[in-house]
Amino acid sequence: MATTTVATALQSSFTNKILHGNCIEVMKHMPSNSVDFILTDPPYLVNYRDRSGRTIQNDVDESWLKPAMAEAYRVLKQDRVAVMFYGWTKVDAFFEAWRSAGFQPVGHIVFRKSYSSKSRFLQYQHEQAYLLAKGRPPLPKRPLGDVMDMPYSGNKLHPTQKPVPALAQLIRSFSLPGESVLDPFAGSGSTCAASLLTGRKYIGVEMDDVYFKHASERLQRVHQRVAARRSSASGIPTRV
């Protein structure tokens, strides 16, 4: 009982926060089997630079990949799932890290975009993610299609910013209200915002100083929106 109490107290210190630091080190302090769903968009290992010159830390060296996936697997509850975006040119490295950690692929999702992020041999108009299982998760009552639309986010806060509506669909499908969603590579905080707006708890980790600041400020605004919505529903006037 004492161990359970300590684990619960420790987990609460991470809940509904964007944490600033290396996700491997942060997750090492989280209890095992403590989060209900992982939804994350890690660096693709492609040395990405957008038109304005913005970059992503650790987008070249893959030394972090296996340790990060091992910790993600450890903190995810048994018989639950993770959705992880990846770079298709580095799929071998991601697959090796996922399998080494213990994840089993149970689905693949394509996010269809209405614009091209890049044009070479083809016009690149999609993102992709794997659905990964720990143990034997139950099947959702209403499975999502494995091809989804991804509206343009504008990328104002982060060079690869994902839109909240697309992430919210995944969160609703693979978690329940009140459960916890982890994003070890929080970026601009899109997963955390989607979690809060769908009635889930969130844990975000971001190491880049600039993106951490953007994500933290963004989640403050979302918390205010949620509080205003609740107050409005209860008839209490609120100014935001």
Biotite code that builds the C-alpha atoms (Angstrom):
import biotite.structure as struc

atoms = struc.array([
    struc.Atom([0.000, 0.000, 0.000], chain_id="A", res_id=1, res_name="MET", atom_name="CA", element="C"),
    struc.Atom([2.812, 2.407, 0.909], chain_id="A", res_id=2, res_name="ALA", atom_name="CA", element="C"),
    struc.Atom([4.515, 1.770, -2.435], chain_id="A", res_id=3, res_name="THR", atom_name="CA", element="C"),
    struc.Atom([1.261, 2.504, -4.278], chain_id="A", res_id=4, res_name="THR", atom_name="CA", element="C"),
    struc.Atom([0.798, 5.740, -2.327], chain_id="A", res_id=5, res_name="THR", atom_name="CA", element="C"),
    struc.Atom([4.319, 6.909, -3.128], chain_id="A", res_id=6, res_name="VAL", atom_name="CA", element="C"),
    struc.Atom([3.878, 6.057, -6.815], chain_id="A", res_id=7, res_name="ALA", atom_name="CA", element="C"),
    struc.Atom([0.569, 7.962, -6.939], chain_id="A", res_id=8, res_name="THR", atom_name="CA", element="C"),
    struc.Atom([2.093, 10.998, -5.260], chain_id="A", res_id=9, res_name="ALA", atom_name="CA", element="C"),
    struc.Atom([5.084, 10.895, -7.596], chain_id="A", res_id=10, res_name="LEU", atom_name="CA", element="C"),
    struc.Atom([2.872, 10.607, -10.653], chain_id="A", res_id=11, res_name="GLN", atom_name="CA", element="C"),
    struc.Atom([0.763, 13.582, -9.538], chain_id="A", res_id=12, res_name="SER", atom_name="CA", element="C"),
    struc.Atom([3.890, 15.746, -9.578], chain_id="A", res_id=13, res_name="SER", atom_name="CA", element="C"),
    struc.Atom([4.098, 15.215, -13.358], chain_id="A", res_id=14, res_name="PHE", atom_name="CA", element="C"),
    struc.Atom([0.410, 15.549, -14.165], chain_id="A", res_id=15, res_name="THR", atom_name="CA", element="C"),
    struc.Atom([-0.921, 18.448, -16.259], chain_id="A", res_id=16, res_name="ASN", atom_name="CA", element="C"),
    struc.Atom([2.527, 19.939, -16.692], chain_id="A", res_id=17, res_name="LYS", atom_name="CA", element="C"),
    struc.Atom([4.979, 20.624, -19.488], chain_id="A", res_id=18, res_name="ILE", atom_name="CA", element="C"),
    struc.Atom([8.333, 19.518, -18.083], chain_id="A", res_id=19, res_name="LEU", atom_name="CA", element="C"),
    struc.Atom([11.564, 21.086, -19.291], chain_id="A", res_id=20, res_name="HIS", atom_name="CA", element="C"),
    struc.Atom([14.331, 18.579, -19.883], chain_id="A", res_id=21, res_name="GLY", atom_name="CA", element="C"),
    struc.Atom([15.581, 15.452, -21.599], chain_id="A", res_id=22, res_name="ASN", atom_name="CA", element="C"),
    struc.Atom([12.641, 13.048, -21.811], chain_id="A", res_id=23, res_name="CYS", atom_name="CA", element="C"),
    struc.Atom([14.825, 10.022, -21.039], chain_id="A", res_id=24, res_name="ILE", atom_name="CA", element="C"),
    struc.Atom([15.907, 11.520, -17.726], chain_id="A", res_id=25, res_name="GLU", atom_name="CA", element="C"),
    struc.Atom([12.405, 12.781, -16.922], chain_id="A", res_id=26, res_name="VAL", atom_name="CA", element="C"),
    struc.Atom([10.762, 9.431, -17.641], chain_id="A", res_id=27, res_name="MET", atom_name="CA", element="C"),
    struc.Atom([13.312, 7.657, -15.437], chain_id="A", res_id=28, res_name="LYS", atom_name="CA", element="C"),
    struc.Atom([11.672, 9.443, -12.499], chain_id="A", res_id=29, res_name="HIS", atom_name="CA", element="C"),
    struc.Atom([8.165, 8.379, -13.494], chain_id="A", res_id=30, res_name="MET", atom_name="CA", element="C"),
    struc.Atom([6.633, 5.218, -12.004], chain_id="A", res_id=31, res_name="PRO", atom_name="CA", element="C"),
    struc.Atom([6.416, 2.124, -14.191], chain_id="A", res_id=32, res_name="SER", atom_name="CA", element="C"),
    struc.Atom([2.986, 1.360, -15.690], chain_id="A", res_id=33, res_name="ASN", atom_name="CA", element="C"),
    struc.Atom([1.709, 4.851, -14.868], chain_id="A", res_id=34, res_name="SER", atom_name="CA", element="C"),
    struc.Atom([0.353, 6.397, -18.097], chain_id="A", res_id=35, res_name="VAL", atom_name="CA", element="C"),
    struc.Atom([-2.682, 5.277, -20.072], chain_id="A", res_id=36, res_name="ASP", atom_name="CA", element="C"),
    struc.Atom([-1.731, 6.399, -23.586], chain_id="A", res_id=37, res_name="PHE", atom_name="CA", element="C"),
    struc.Atom([1.335, 7.785, -25.363], chain_id="A", res_id=38, res_name="ILE", atom_name="CA", element="C"),
    struc.Atom([0.939, 10.077, -28.358], chain_id="A", res_id=39, res_name="LEU", atom_name="CA", element="C"),
    struc.Atom([4.142, 11.647, -29.624], chain_id="A", res_id=40, res_name="THR", atom_name="CA", element="C"),
    struc.Atom([5.956, 13.091, -32.618], chain_id="A", res_id=41, res_name="ASP", atom_name="CA", element="C"),
    struc.Atom([9.693, 12.513, -32.036], chain_id="A", res_id=42, res_name="PRO", atom_name="CA", element="C"),
    struc.Atom([12.484, 13.905, -34.222], chain_id="A", res_id=43, res_name="PRO", atom_name="CA", element="C"),
    struc.Atom([12.584, 12.071, -37.553], chain_id="A", res_id=44, res_name="TYR", atom_name="CA", element="C"),
    struc.Atom([16.408, 11.887, -37.713], chain_id="A", res_id=45, res_name="LEU", atom_name="CA", element="C"),
    struc.Atom([16.449, 13.883, -40.968], chain_id="A", res_id=46, res_name="VAL", atom_name="CA", element="C"),
    struc.Atom([18.193, 17.101, -39.846], chain_id="A", res_id=47, res_name="ASN", atom_name="CA", element="C"),
    struc.Atom([15.036, 19.062, -40.645], chain_id="A", res_id=48, res_name="TYR", atom_name="CA", element="C"),
    struc.Atom([15.165, 22.808, -41.185], chain_id="A", res_id=49, res_name="ARG", atom_name="CA", element="C"),
    struc.Atom([12.093, 24.791, -42.200], chain_id="A", res_id=50, res_name="ASP", atom_name="CA", element="C"),
    struc.Atom([11.972, 27.778, -44.531], chain_id="A", res_id=51, res_name="ARG", atom_name="CA", element="C"),
    struc.Atom([12.637, 30.205, -41.688], chain_id="A", res_id=52, res_name="SER", atom_name="CA", element="C"),
    struc.Atom([15.650, 28.232, -40.446], chain_id="A", res_id=53, res_name="GLY", atom_name="CA", element="C"),
    struc.Atom([14.033, 26.617, -37.404], chain_id="A", res_id=54, res_name="ARG", atom_name="CA", element="C"),
    struc.Atom([15.481, 23.234, -36.429], chain_id="A", res_id=55, res_name="THR", atom_name="CA", element="C"),
    struc.Atom([14.714, 20.388, -34.008], chain_id="A", res_id=56, res_name="ILE", atom_name="CA", element="C"),
    struc.Atom([17.131, 19.156, -31.372], chain_id="A", res_id=57, res_name="GLN", atom_name="CA", element="C"),
    struc.Atom([18.497, 15.604, -31.708], chain_id="A", res_id=58, res_name="ASN", atom_name="CA", element="C"),
    struc.Atom([17.245, 15.334, -35.292], chain_id="A", res_id=59, res_name="ASP", atom_name="CA", element="C"),
    struc.Atom([20.531, 13.863, -36.560], chain_id="A", res_id=60, res_name="VAL", atom_name="CA", element="C"),
    struc.Atom([21.995, 11.620, -33.858], chain_id="A", res_id=61, res_name="ASP", atom_name="CA", element="C"),
    struc.Atom([19.837, 8.555, -33.100], chain_id="A", res_id=62, res_name="GLU", atom_name="CA", element="C"),
    struc.Atom([21.641, 7.623, -29.878], chain_id="A", res_id=63, res_name="SER", atom_name="CA", element="C"),
    struc.Atom([18.610, 8.795, -27.864], chain_id="A", res_id=64, res_name="TRP", atom_name="CA", element="C"),
    struc.Atom([16.089, 6.651, -29.757], chain_id="A", res_id=65, res_name="LEU", atom_name="CA", element="C"),
    struc.Atom([16.415, 3.245, -28.057], chain_id="A", res_id=66, res_name="LYS", atom_name="CA", element="C"),
    struc.Atom([16.729, 4.625, -24.489], chain_id="A", res_id=67, res_name="PRO", atom_name="CA", element="C"),
    struc.Atom([13.715, 6.885, -25.030], chain_id="A", res_id=68, res_name="ALA", atom_name="CA", element="C"),
    struc.Atom([11.553, 4.070, -26.382], chain_id="A", res_id=69, res_name="MET", atom_name="CA", element="C"),
    struc.Atom([12.607, 1.763, -23.554], chain_id="A", res_id=70, res_name="ALA", atom_name="CA", element="C"),
    struc.Atom([11.501, 4.333, -20.975], chain_id="A", res_id=71, res_name="GLU", atom_name="CA", element="C"),
    struc.Atom([8.272, 5.028, -22.857], chain_id="A", res_id=72, res_name="ALA", atom_name="CA", element="C"),
    struc.Atom([7.463, 1.310, -22.818], chain_id="A", res_id=73, res_name="TYR", atom_name="CA", element="C"),
    struc.Atom([8.218, 1.075, -19.102], chain_id="A", res_id=74, res_name="ARG", atom_name="CA", element="C"),
    struc.Atom([5.941, 3.946, -18.056], chain_id="A", res_id=75, res_name="VAL", atom_name="CA", element="C"),
    struc.Atom([3.039, 2.867, -20.309], chain_id="A", res_id=76, res_name="LEU", atom_name="CA", element="C"),
    struc.Atom([0.488, 0.699, -18.539], chain_id="A", res_id=77, res_name="LYS", atom_name="CA", element="C"),
    struc.Atom([0.150, -2.943, -19.480], chain_id="A", res_id=78, res_name="GLN", atom_name="CA", element="C"),
    struc.Atom([-2.353, -3.698, -22.259], chain_id="A", res_id=79, res_name="ASP", atom_name="CA", element="C"),
    struc.Atom([-2.346, -0.123, -23.551], chain_id="A", res_id=80, res_name="ARG", atom_name="CA", element="C"),
    struc.Atom([-1.150, 1.499, -26.781], chain_id="A", res_id=81, res_name="VAL", atom_name="CA", element="C"),
    struc.Atom([1.072, 4.258, -28.093], chain_id="A", res_id=82, res_name="ALA", atom_name="CA", element="C"),
    struc.Atom([0.834, 6.230, -31.333], chain_id="A", res_id=83, res_name="VAL", atom_name="CA", element="C"),
    struc.Atom([4.212, 7.426, -32.557], chain_id="A", res_id=84, res_name="MET", atom_name="CA", element="C"),
    struc.Atom([4.926, 9.454, -35.655], chain_id="A", res_id=85, res_name="PHE", atom_name="CA", element="C"),
    struc.Atom([8.184, 8.630, -37.464], chain_id="A", res_id=86, res_name="TYR", atom_name="CA", element="C"),
    struc.Atom([10.284, 9.587, -40.462], chain_id="A", res_id=87, res_name="GLY", atom_name="CA", element="C"),
    struc.Atom([9.763, 7.100, -43.288], chain_id="A", res_id=88, res_name="TRP", atom_name="CA", element="C"),
    struc.Atom([13.402, 7.301, -44.405], chain_id="A", res_id=89, res_name="THR", atom_name="CA", element="C"),
    struc.Atom([14.461, 6.114, -40.922], chain_id="A", res_id=90, res_name="LYS", atom_name="CA", element="C"),
    struc.Atom([11.768, 3.487, -40.380], chain_id="A", res_id=91, res_name="VAL", atom_name="CA", element="C"),
    struc.Atom([14.370, 0.756, -39.785], chain_id="A", res_id=92, res_name="ASP", atom_name="CA", element="C"),
    struc.Atom([15.878, 2.649, -36.842], chain_id="A", res_id=93, res_name="ALA", atom_name="CA", element="C"),
    struc.Atom([12.454, 3.360, -35.325], chain_id="A", res_id=94, res_name="PHE", atom_name="CA", element="C"),
    struc.Atom([11.277, -0.228, -35.758], chain_id="A", res_id=95, res_name="PHE", atom_name="CA", element="C"),
    struc.Atom([14.411, -1.590, -34.148], chain_id="A", res_id=96, res_name="GLU", atom_name="CA", element="C"),
    struc.Atom([13.975, 0.748, -31.178], chain_id="A", res_id=97, res_name="ALA", atom_name="CA", element="C"),
    struc.Atom([10.278, -0.102, -30.763], chain_id="A", res_id=98, res_name="TRP", atom_name="CA", element="C"),
    struc.Atom([10.796, -3.854, -30.938], chain_id="A", res_id=99, res_name="ARG", atom_name="CA", element="C"),
    struc.Atom([13.832, -3.678, -28.666], chain_id="A", res_id=100, res_name="SER", atom_name="CA", element="C"),
    struc.Atom([11.712, -1.871, -26.070], chain_id="A", res_id=101, res_name="ALA", atom_name="CA", element="C"),
    struc.Atom([8.943, -4.481, -26.295], chain_id="A", res_id=102, res_name="GLY", atom_name="CA", element="C"),
    struc.Atom([6.334, -2.720, -28.439], chain_id="A", res_id=103, res_name="PHE", atom_name="CA", element="C"),
    struc.Atom([4.394, -4.675, -31.026], chain_id="A", res_id=104, res_name="GLN", atom_name="CA", element="C"),
    struc.Atom([3.016, -2.865, -34.094], chain_id="A", res_id=105, res_name="PRO", atom_name="CA", element="C"),
    struc.Atom([-0.752, -3.345, -34.403], chain_id="A", res_id=106, res_name="VAL", atom_name="CA", element="C"),
    struc.Atom([-1.636, -0.624, -36.890], chain_id="A", res_id=107, res_name="GLY", atom_name="CA", element="C"),
    struc.Atom([-0.325, 2.025, -39.242], chain_id="A", res_id=108, res_name="HIS", atom_name="CA", element="C"),
    struc.Atom([-1.937, 5.434, -39.752], chain_id="A", res_id=109, res_name="ILE", atom_name="CA", element="C"),
    struc.Atom([-1.549, 7.779, -42.713], chain_id="A", res_id=110, res_name="VAL", atom_name="CA", element="C"),
    struc.Atom([-2.449, 11.432, -42.209], chain_id="A", res_id=111, res_name="PHE", atom_name="CA", element="C"),
    struc.Atom([-3.445, 12.976, -45.518], chain_id="A", res_id=112, res_name="ARG", atom_name="CA", element="C"),
    struc.Atom([-2.467, 16.633, -46.017], chain_id="A", res_id=113, res_name="LYS", atom_name="CA", element="C"),
    struc.Atom([-3.978, 19.069, -48.515], chain_id="A", res_id=114, res_name="SER", atom_name="CA", element="C"),
    struc.Atom([-0.559, 20.586, -49.211], chain_id="A", res_id=115, res_name="TYR", atom_name="CA", element="C"),
    struc.Atom([2.948, 19.389, -50.028], chain_id="A", res_id=116, res_name="SER", atom_name="CA", element="C"),
    struc.Atom([5.567, 19.750, -47.331], chain_id="A", res_id=117, res_name="SER", atom_name="CA", element="C"),
    struc.Atom([8.243, 18.921, -49.892], chain_id="A", res_id=118, res_name="LYS", atom_name="CA", element="C"),
    struc.Atom([8.526, 18.075, -53.594], chain_id="A", res_id=119, res_name="SER", atom_name="CA", element="C"),
    struc.Atom([11.213, 15.860, -55.110], chain_id="A", res_id=120, res_name="ARG", atom_name="CA", element="C"),
    struc.Atom([10.487, 12.582, -56.900], chain_id="A", res_id=121, res_name="PHE", atom_name="CA", element="C"),
    struc.Atom([6.976, 12.949, -55.477], chain_id="A", res_id=122, res_name="LEU", atom_name="CA", element="C"),
    struc.Atom([4.955, 15.626, -53.763], chain_id="A", res_id=123, res_name="GLN", atom_name="CA", element="C"),
    struc.Atom([5.044, 14.627, -50.123], chain_id="A", res_id=124, res_name="TYR", atom_name="CA", element="C"),
    struc.Atom([1.484, 15.086, -48.878], chain_id="A", res_id=125, res_name="GLN", atom_name="CA", element="C"),
    struc.Atom([1.185, 12.837, -45.858], chain_id="A", res_id=126, res_name="HIS", atom_name="CA", element="C"),
    struc.Atom([2.512, 12.087, -42.381], chain_id="A", res_id=127, res_name="GLU", atom_name="CA", element="C"),
    struc.Atom([2.558, 8.631, -40.842], chain_id="A", res_id=128, res_name="GLN", atom_name="CA", element="C"),
    struc.Atom([2.502, 6.968, -37.438], chain_id="A", res_id=129, res_name="ALA", atom_name="CA", element="C"),
    struc.Atom([2.536, 3.452, -36.016], chain_id="A", res_id=130, res_name="TYR", atom_name="CA", element="C"),
    struc.Atom([0.065, 2.172, -33.470], chain_id="A", res_id=131, res_name="LEU", atom_name="CA", element="C"),
    struc.Atom([2.131, 0.185, -30.964], chain_id="A", res_id=132, res_name="LEU", atom_name="CA", element="C"),
    struc.Atom([0.872, -2.175, -28.275], chain_id="A", res_id=133, res_name="ALA", atom_name="CA", element="C"),
    struc.Atom([2.189, -3.162, -24.871], chain_id="A", res_id=134, res_name="LYS", atom_name="CA", element="C"),
    struc.Atom([0.669, -6.532, -24.028], chain_id="A", res_id=135, res_name="GLY", atom_name="CA", element="C"),
    struc.Atom([-2.813, -7.282, -25.370], chain_id="A", res_id=136, res_name="ARG", atom_name="CA", element="C"),
    struc.Atom([-4.916, -4.096, -25.378], chain_id="A", res_id=137, res_name="PRO", atom_name="CA", element="C"),
    struc.Atom([-8.690, -4.387, -25.864], chain_id="A", res_id=138, res_name="PRO", atom_name="CA", element="C"),
    struc.Atom([-10.063, -3.370, -29.251], chain_id="A", res_id=139, res_name="LEU", atom_name="CA", element="C"),
    struc.Atom([-11.813, 0.011, -29.468], chain_id="A", res_id=140, res_name="PRO", atom_name="CA", element="C"),
    struc.Atom([-15.598, -0.122, -29.883], chain_id="A", res_id=141, res_name="LYS", atom_name="CA", element="C"),
    struc.Atom([-15.492, 2.137, -32.944], chain_id="A", res_id=142, res_name="ARG", atom_name="CA", element="C"),
    struc.Atom([-12.111, 1.786, -34.665], chain_id="A", res_id=143, res_name="PRO", atom_name="CA", element="C"),
    struc.Atom([-10.818, 4.818, -36.532], chain_id="A", res_id=144, res_name="LEU", atom_name="CA", element="C"),
    struc.Atom([-9.938, 4.577, -40.189], chain_id="A", res_id=145, res_name="GLY", atom_name="CA", element="C"),
    struc.Atom([-6.246, 4.208, -40.857], chain_id="A", res_id=146, res_name="ASP", atom_name="CA", element="C"),
    struc.Atom([-6.283, 7.173, -43.258], chain_id="A", res_id=147, res_name="VAL", atom_name="CA", element="C"),
    struc.Atom([-7.171, 10.528, -41.687], chain_id="A", res_id=148, res_name="MET", atom_name="CA", element="C"),
    struc.Atom([-7.166, 14.132, -42.800], chain_id="A", res_id=149, res_name="ASP", atom_name="CA", element="C"),
    struc.Atom([-4.555, 16.410, -41.236], chain_id="A", res_id=150, res_name="MET", atom_name="CA", element="C"),
    struc.Atom([-5.427, 20.100, -41.577], chain_id="A", res_id=151, res_name="PRO", atom_name="CA", element="C"),
    struc.Atom([-2.562, 22.578, -41.747], chain_id="A", res_id=152, res_name="TYR", atom_name="CA", element="C"),
    struc.Atom([-1.641, 23.844, -38.277], chain_id="A", res_id=153, res_name="SER", atom_name="CA", element="C"),
    struc.Atom([0.201, 26.924, -39.526], chain_id="A", res_id=154, res_name="GLY", atom_name="CA", element="C"),
    struc.Atom([3.407, 25.826, -37.751], chain_id="A", res_id=155, res_name="ASN", atom_name="CA", element="C"),
    struc.Atom([3.474, 29.118, -35.847], chain_id="A", res_id=156, res_name="LYS", atom_name="CA", element="C"),
    struc.Atom([4.907, 27.680, -32.636], chain_id="A", res_id=157, res_name="LEU", atom_name="CA", element="C"),
    struc.Atom([6.993, 24.788, -33.998], chain_id="A", res_id=158, res_name="HIS", atom_name="CA", element="C"),
    struc.Atom([8.313, 23.766, -37.436], chain_id="A", res_id=159, res_name="PRO", atom_name="CA", element="C"),
    struc.Atom([6.436, 20.441, -37.390], chain_id="A", res_id=160, res_name="THR", atom_name="CA", element="C"),
    struc.Atom([3.421, 21.472, -35.310], chain_id="A", res_id=161, res_name="GLN", atom_name="CA", element="C"),
    struc.Atom([0.591, 18.943, -35.453], chain_id="A", res_id=162, res_name="LYS", atom_name="CA", element="C"),
    struc.Atom([-3.051, 20.121, -35.519], chain_id="A", res_id=163, res_name="PRO", atom_name="CA", element="C"),
    struc.Atom([-5.082, 19.536, -32.370], chain_id="A", res_id=164, res_name="VAL", atom_name="CA", element="C"),
    struc.Atom([-8.210, 18.127, -34.137], chain_id="A", res_id=165, res_name="PRO", atom_name="CA", element="C"),
    struc.Atom([-6.259, 15.233, -35.689], chain_id="A", res_id=166, res_name="ALA", atom_name="CA", element="C"),
    struc.Atom([-4.652, 14.343, -32.355], chain_id="A", res_id=167, res_name="LEU", atom_name="CA", element="C"),
    struc.Atom([-7.930, 14.641, -30.458], chain_id="A", res_id=168, res_name="ALA", atom_name="CA", element="C"),
    struc.Atom([-9.424, 11.826, -32.567], chain_id="A", res_id=169, res_name="GLN", atom_name="CA", element="C"),
    struc.Atom([-6.637, 9.488, -31.470], chain_id="A", res_id=170, res_name="LEU", atom_name="CA", element="C"),
    struc.Atom([-6.903, 10.491, -27.826], chain_id="A", res_id=171, res_name="ILE", atom_name="CA", element="C"),
    struc.Atom([-10.663, 9.842, -27.777], chain_id="A", res_id=172, res_name="ARG", atom_name="CA", element="C"),
    struc.Atom([-10.200, 6.451, -29.430], chain_id="A", res_id=173, res_name="SER", atom_name="CA", element="C"),
    struc.Atom([-7.389, 5.108, -27.262], chain_id="A", res_id=174, res_name="PHE", atom_name="CA", element="C"),
    struc.Atom([-8.067, 6.624, -23.836], chain_id="A", res_id=175, res_name="SER", atom_name="CA", element="C"),
    struc.Atom([-10.970, 7.493, -21.565], chain_id="A", res_id=176, res_name="LEU", atom_name="CA", element="C"),
    struc.Atom([-11.865, 10.821, -19.921], chain_id="A", res_id=177, res_name="PRO", atom_name="CA", element="C"),
    struc.Atom([-9.742, 11.373, -16.836], chain_id="A", res_id=178, res_name="GLY", atom_name="CA", element="C"),
    struc.Atom([-6.922, 9.116, -18.017], chain_id="A", res_id=179, res_name="GLU", atom_name="CA", element="C"),
    struc.Atom([-3.356, 10.300, -18.603], chain_id="A", res_id=180, res_name="SER", atom_name="CA", element="C"),
    struc.Atom([-1.666, 10.985, -21.938], chain_id="A", res_id=181, res_name="VAL", atom_name="CA", element="C"),
    struc.Atom([2.113, 11.275, -22.233], chain_id="A", res_id=182, res_name="LEU", atom_name="CA", element="C"),
    struc.Atom([4.029, 13.143, -24.938], chain_id="A", res_id=183, res_name="ASP", atom_name="CA", element="C"),
    struc.Atom([7.792, 12.781, -24.349], chain_id="A", res_id=184, res_name="PRO", atom_name="CA", element="C"),
    struc.Atom([8.548, 15.068, -27.328], chain_id="A", res_id=185, res_name="PHE", atom_name="CA", element="C"),
    struc.Atom([5.980, 17.772, -26.643], chain_id="A", res_id=186, res_name="ALA", atom_name="CA", element="C"),
    struc.Atom([7.164, 20.404, -29.122], chain_id="A", res_id=187, res_name="GLY", atom_name="CA", element="C"),
    struc.Atom([4.523, 23.141, -29.148], chain_id="A", res_id=188, res_name="SER", atom_name="CA", element="C"),
    struc.Atom([2.234, 21.165, -26.833], chain_id="A", res_id=189, res_name="GLY", atom_name="CA", element="C"),
    struc.Atom([-0.374, 20.020, -29.371], chain_id="A", res_id=190, res_name="SER", atom_name="CA", element="C"),
    struc.Atom([-0.854, 16.585, -27.750], chain_id="A", res_id=191, res_name="THR", atom_name="CA", element="C"),
    struc.Atom([-1.156, 18.172, -24.320], chain_id="A", res_id=192, res_name="CYS", atom_name="CA", element="C"),
    struc.Atom([-3.678, 20.735, -25.573], chain_id="A", res_id=193, res_name="ALA", atom_name="CA", element="C"),
    struc.Atom([-5.736, 18.014, -27.272], chain_id="A", res_id=194, res_name="ALA", atom_name="CA", element="C"),
    struc.Atom([-5.644, 15.932, -24.089], chain_id="A", res_id=195, res_name="SER", atom_name="CA", element="C"),
    struc.Atom([-6.871, 18.772, -21.908], chain_id="A", res_id=196, res_name="LEU", atom_name="CA", element="C"),
    struc.Atom([-9.608, 19.752, -24.359], chain_id="A", res_id=197, res_name="LEU", atom_name="CA", element="C"),
    struc.Atom([-10.901, 16.164, -24.450], chain_id="A", res_id=198, res_name="THR", atom_name="CA", element="C"),
    struc.Atom([-10.998, 15.803, -20.672], chain_id="A", res_id=199, res_name="GLY", atom_name="CA", element="C"),
    struc.Atom([-7.755, 13.873, -20.192], chain_id="A", res_id=200, res_name="ARG", atom_name="CA", element="C"),
    struc.Atom([-4.728, 14.568, -18.039], chain_id="A", res_id=201, res_name="LYS", atom_name="CA", element="C"),
    struc.Atom([-1.448, 15.267, -19.795], chain_id="A", res_id=202, res_name="TYR", atom_name="CA", element="C"),
    struc.Atom([2.276, 14.966, -19.222], chain_id="A", res_id=203, res_name="ILE", atom_name="CA", element="C"),
    struc.Atom([4.533, 16.729, -21.716], chain_id="A", res_id=204, res_name="GLY", atom_name="CA", element="C"),
    struc.Atom([8.317, 16.869, -21.912], chain_id="A", res_id=205, res_name="VAL", atom_name="CA", element="C"),
    struc.Atom([10.279, 19.298, -24.093], chain_id="A", res_id=206, res_name="GLU", atom_name="CA", element="C"),
    struc.Atom([14.018, 19.996, -23.982], chain_id="A", res_id=207, res_name="MET", atom_name="CA", element="C"),
    struc.Atom([14.296, 22.944, -26.372], chain_id="A", res_id=208, res_name="ASP", atom_name="CA", element="C"),
    struc.Atom([14.119, 26.244, -24.465], chain_id="A", res_id=209, res_name="ASP", atom_name="CA", element="C"),
    struc.Atom([12.111, 28.108, -27.106], chain_id="A", res_id=210, res_name="VAL", atom_name="CA", element="C"),
    struc.Atom([9.565, 25.359, -27.774], chain_id="A", res_id=211, res_name="TYR", atom_name="CA", element="C"),
    struc.Atom([9.200, 24.683, -24.046], chain_id="A", res_id=212, res_name="PHE", atom_name="CA", element="C"),
    struc.Atom([8.277, 28.338, -23.542], chain_id="A", res_id=213, res_name="LYS", atom_name="CA", element="C"),
    struc.Atom([5.785, 28.243, -26.418], chain_id="A", res_id=214, res_name="HIS", atom_name="CA", element="C"),
    struc.Atom([4.199, 25.033, -25.121], chain_id="A", res_id=215, res_name="ALA", atom_name="CA", element="C"),
    struc.Atom([3.963, 26.271, -21.538], chain_id="A", res_id=216, res_name="SER", atom_name="CA", element="C"),
    struc.Atom([2.323, 29.536, -22.563], chain_id="A", res_id=217, res_name="GLU", atom_name="CA", element="C"),
    struc.Atom([-0.019, 27.706, -24.908], chain_id="A", res_id=218, res_name="ARG", atom_name="CA", element="C"),
    struc.Atom([-1.195, 25.307, -22.202], chain_id="A", res_id=219, res_name="LEU", atom_name="CA", element="C"),
    struc.Atom([-1.823, 28.213, -19.856], chain_id="A", res_id=220, res_name="GLN", atom_name="CA", element="C"),
    struc.Atom([-4.192, 29.624, -22.469], chain_id="A", res_id=221, res_name="ARG", atom_name="CA", element="C"),
    struc.Atom([-5.898, 26.256, -22.927], chain_id="A", res_id=222, res_name="VAL", atom_name="CA", element="C"),
    struc.Atom([-6.358, 25.868, -19.167], chain_id="A", res_id=223, res_name="HIS", atom_name="CA", element="C"),
    struc.Atom([-8.008, 29.299, -19.146], chain_id="A", res_id=224, res_name="GLN", atom_name="CA", element="C"),
    struc.Atom([-10.319, 28.282, -22.000], chain_id="A", res_id=225, res_name="ARG", atom_name="CA", element="C"),
    struc.Atom([-11.330, 25.090, -20.225], chain_id="A", res_id=226, res_name="VAL", atom_name="CA", element="C"),
    struc.Atom([-11.941, 26.952, -16.959], chain_id="A", res_id=227, res_name="ALA", atom_name="CA", element="C"),
    struc.Atom([-14.011, 29.581, -18.775], chain_id="A", res_id=228, res_name="ALA", atom_name="CA", element="C"),
    struc.Atom([-16.045, 26.883, -20.506], chain_id="A", res_id=229, res_name="ARG", atom_name="CA", element="C"),
    struc.Atom([-16.778, 25.168, -17.192], chain_id="A", res_id=230, res_name="ARG", atom_name="CA", element="C"),
    struc.Atom([-17.713, 28.428, -15.517], chain_id="A", res_id=231, res_name="SER", atom_name="CA", element="C"),
    struc.Atom([-19.990, 29.343, -18.400], chain_id="A", res_id=232, res_name="SER", atom_name="CA", element="C"),
    struc.Atom([-21.695, 25.969, -18.182], chain_id="A", res_id=233, res_name="ALA", atom_name="CA", element="C"),
    struc.Atom([-22.277, 26.478, -14.468], chain_id="A", res_id=234, res_name="SER", atom_name="CA", element="C"),
    struc.Atom([-23.589, 30.037, -14.950], chain_id="A", res_id=235, res_name="GLY", atom_name="CA", element="C"),
    struc.Atom([-20.614, 31.733, -13.276], chain_id="A", res_id=236, res_name="ILE", atom_name="CA", element="C"),
    struc.Atom([-19.353, 34.770, -15.256], chain_id="A", res_id=237, res_name="PRO", atom_name="CA", element="C"),
    struc.Atom([-15.644, 34.578, -16.059], chain_id="A", res_id=238, res_name="THR", atom_name="CA", element="C"),
    struc.Atom([-13.216, 36.960, -17.702], chain_id="A", res_id=239, res_name="ARG", atom_name="CA", element="C"),
    struc.Atom([-10.197, 35.501, -19.574], chain_id="A", res_id=240, res_name="VAL", atom_name="CA", element="C"),
])
